[in-house]
Amino acid sequence: MWAGPLLLAAVALGFDALNRRVPFGLLSTGPLDEVAHLATAALGLMVLACFVDAPRRFYIAALIASVAIDIDHIPLYLGLLGDDGQRPVTHSLATVAVFAGAAAVSRRHRAVLAGVATGLVLHFARDIAEGPPGVRLLWPIDGRAWTASFWWFLGMIVLFTAARLILVTTGIPRTRVRLIGSPPRDAAGQDVIPVSKDSGTGP
């Protein structure tokens, strides 16, 4: 119960610290950055799981998306795009909106698409804390980049860790919100069977 969140917090902070100290390089800082992203997303999803009962594919898609979005840097590295010193515009809430909208209209793939949107939000939350060049969150409405200091990232990790430990220890909430067709379950993972108000009464 305690080991998982604490281990993820240590990995996220440790690899983030290494990423900030090692000179930038695709093969040197890239793996460090992605491990920090993955640990951060996993920790955030552990908190979300206390409130939301979603299929496993939702969480798997979120974890994959939390690192896979950086594929959009490849055209820049290959020199196919002009280097304006910014992250690609796909690093924005516009991309989140596309996947969230697709999840709203697709019943078959709703869990995966919603998971992708969630993973992207967690990815951008850490990118902001890495400082310049920041993230153009509101593109194309606003092209300004959002940035924050390391303290934003530290606060996020502390908040996620404390929230997970407190929620699991206290067993709050007692039930989780059903999402994307999953049966409702309580905090212990047991199915919740709704009881009719008329149960046990005659006609």
C-alpha positions in Angstrom: 0.0 0.0 0.0 2.8 2.4 0.9 5.7 1.0 -1.2 4.1 1.6 -4.6 3.4 5.4 -4.3 6.7 6.1 -2.5 8.7 4.1 -5.0 7.1 6.0 -8.0 7.6 9.3 -6.3 11.3 8.5 -5.7 11.7 7.4 -9.3 10.0 10.5 -10.7 12.0 12.9 -8.6 15.3 11.0 -9.0 15.1 10.7 -12.8 13.9 14.3 -13.1 16.9 15.5 -11.1 19.3 13.5 -13.3 17.5 14.9 -16.4 18.1 18.5 -15.2 21.8 17.9 -14.6 22.9 15.8 -17.6 23.7 17.9 -20.7 20.9 17.6 -23.2 21.1 14.8 -25.8 18.6 12.5 -27.5 20.3 9.4 -26.1 21.5 10.9 -22.8 18.6 12.8 -21.4 15.8 11.2 -23.5 15.5 8.0 -21.5 15.8 9.9 -18.2 13.0 12.2 -19.2 10.7 9.4 -20.3 11.2 7.4 -17.1 10.3 10.5 -15.1 7.2 11.0 -17.2 6.1 7.4 -16.9 6.5 7.4 -13.1 4.7 10.7 -12.8 1.8 9.5 -14.9 1.6 6.2 -12.9 1.5 8.1 -9.6 -1.3 10.4 -10.9 -3.3 7.5 -12.2 -3.0 5.8 -8.8 -4.8 8.8 -7.3 -7.4 8.8 -10.1 -8.1 5.1 -9.5 -9.3 6.0 -6.0 -12.2 7.9 -7.5 -12.7 6.3 -10.9 -13.4 2.7 -11.8 -12.2 2.3 -15.4 -11.2 -0.7 -17.5 -7.5 -1.7 -17.4 -7.1 -0.6 -21.0 -7.9 3.0 -19.9 -4.9 3.0 -17.6 -2.6 1.2 -20.1 -3.5 3.7 -22.8 -2.8 6.6 -20.4 0.6 5.3 -19.4 1.6 4.7 -23.1 0.4 8.2 -24.1 2.3 9.8 -21.2 5.5 9.0 -23.1 4.4 8.3 -26.7 3.5 12.0 -27.3 7.2 12.8 -27.5 7.2 11.0 -30.8 6.1 14.4 -32.2 9.7 15.6 -31.7 11.1 13.3 -34.3 10.4 15.5 -37.4 12.2 18.3 -35.6 15.2 16.1 -34.8 15.3 15.0 -38.5 15.3 18.6 -39.7 11.9 18.3 -41.3 10.6 21.3 -39.4 12.0 24.7 -38.7 13.5 24.9 -35.2 11.7 27.8 -33.5 13.0 26.8 -30.0 9.5 25.5 -29.0 7.9 22.2 -28.4 5.7 21.0 -31.3 2.2 22.4 -31.3 0.8 18.9 -30.7 2.1 19.5 -27.2 -1.1 21.4 -26.4 -4.6 21.0 -25.1 -5.8 20.9 -28.6 -4.5 17.4 -28.9 -6.2 16.5 -25.6 -9.4 17.9 -27.0 -9.2 15.8 -30.2 -8.8 12.5 -28.2 -11.5 13.6 -25.6 -13.9 14.4 -28.5 -13.2 11.1 -30.1 -13.8 9.3 -26.8 -17.2 11.0 -26.5 -18.4 9.8 -29.9 -16.8 6.4 -30.0 -18.3 3.7 -27.8 -16.1 0.8 -28.8 -12.8 2.6 -28.2 -13.9 5.1 -25.6 -11.8 3.7 -22.8 -8.6 3.8 -24.8 -9.2 7.3 -26.2 -10.1 8.7 -22.8 -7.0 7.1 -21.4 -4.8 8.8 -24.1 -6.4 12.2 -23.2 -5.6 11.6 -19.5 -2.0 10.5 -20.2 -1.4 13.6 -22.3 -2.6 15.9 -19.5 -0.2 14.3 -17.1 2.6 14.6 -19.6 2.1 18.3 -20.2 1.8 18.9 -16.5 5.4 17.7 -16.0 6.6 19.4 -19.2 5.5 22.8 -17.9 7.7 22.3 -14.8 10.8 21.7 -16.9 11.1 25.4 -17.6 11.8 26.8 -21.1 10.7 26.3 -23.7 7.5 25.5 -21.9 4.3 24.2 -23.4 2.0 26.1 -25.7 -1.1 24.8 -23.9 -3.7 27.0 -25.5 -2.5 26.8 -29.1 -3.9 27.8 -31.6 -5.8 30.4 -29.5 -2.7 31.6 -27.7 0.8 30.8 -28.9 2.5 31.7 -25.6 4.3 29.0 -23.8 3.5 28.0 -20.2 6.4 27.3 -17.9 6.9 26.7 -14.2 9.8 26.0 -11.9 10.9 22.7 -10.3 8.8 23.5 -7.3 5.7 23.0 -9.4 6.8 19.5 -10.2 7.9 18.7 -6.6 4.5 20.0 -5.3 2.7 17.8 -7.9 4.6 14.7 -6.8 4.1 15.4 -3.1 0.4 16.0 -3.7 -0.1 12.8 -5.7 1.8 10.7 -3.2 0.1 12.1 -0.1 -3.3 11.9 -1.7 -2.9 8.2 -2.7 -1.6 7.2 0.7 -4.3 9.1 2.6 -7.2 7.9 0.4 -6.1 4.3 0.6 -5.4 4.4 4.3 -8.8 6.0 5.2 -10.7 4.0 2.5 -12.2 7.3 1.2 -14.1 7.4 -1.1 -16.2 4.4 -0.2 -17.2 3.8 -3.8 -15.8 4.8 -7.1 -17.5 6.4 -10.1 -18.1 3.9 -12.8 -16.5 5.0 -16.1 -16.9 3.6 -19.6 -19.1 0.6 -18.8 -17.2 -0.8 -15.9 -19.3 -2.2 -13.0 -19.2 0.0 -9.9 -16.7 -1.1 -7.3 -15.8 0.0 -3.8 -12.4 1.2 -2.6 -11.4 -2.4 -2.0 -12.2 -3.4 -5.6 -15.4 -5.4 -4.8 -18.4 -5.1 -7.0 -21.1 -2.8 -5.6 -24.6 -4.2 -6.0 -27.3 -1.5 -6.0 -30.2 -2.2 -3.7 -33.6 -1.1 -4.7 -35.6 1.0 -2.2 -38.5 -1.4 -2.7 -36.3 -4.5 -1.8 -38.0 -6.8 0.6 -41.5 -5.3 0.3 -44.5 -6.9 -1.2 -46.5 -5.5 -4.1 
